[in-house]
Every structure is written in C-alpha cells, then in structure tokens.
C-alpha cells in the first residue's frame, strides 16, 4: 500500500502537527535522534507533513493505530525510552489518574529528520 493510499484510509486529524511534540524533554530527544515516534490519543499529522522543532524539520513517514497492549521495548525505544515499563511510567506521570488499558488505542506518528 502506498503512502497516498494509507493517507486516504486515515480519519480526519483531531489536532495540528504543532502540538505533536511539545514537552521540552521530548523535543530534545527528537533533536538528538533519540525519539523517532510519538503516540497520541488522536491523529495530529498526515503522512508527508513537516514538523519543525527549533528550526529543524522532521517529516512524518507513517501514521497508524496501535493498542497499548501491542507495545514492545522496540516501540518504547522509538519514544526515547529503554523499556515499555519506563515509557508507561513516564506517560502516567504526565496524566495522573489515567489508567493504562492494554486495549486502549493510540495513534502512532513515526518521523525522521529531513
């Protein structure tokens, strides 16, 4: 399937790409090449869209849905963490009281430096 076909199958965005990576710690991870994906509860970007962080551009290459229960340590590494548990603890610290439900679906946005 081509990116264009993948794009056509995606639902409308729920937010803008400017809000995709906003926490300073995450911005630095992206700039240092330690973070190549971010997971959100909504779709923030289209495939091919450009995210600019501190004057550097990153292109969104893939956007897809994933359940929290599908996360592996490799996925956590995309997010800049060593393990799923480390990633989970970080997310839950940002959202006190939020449950971590394996069936909960998130939108994955994978990107690379331009």
Order of alpha helices (4+ residues) and beta strands (2+ residues): alpha-alpha-beta-beta-beta-alpha-alpha-beta
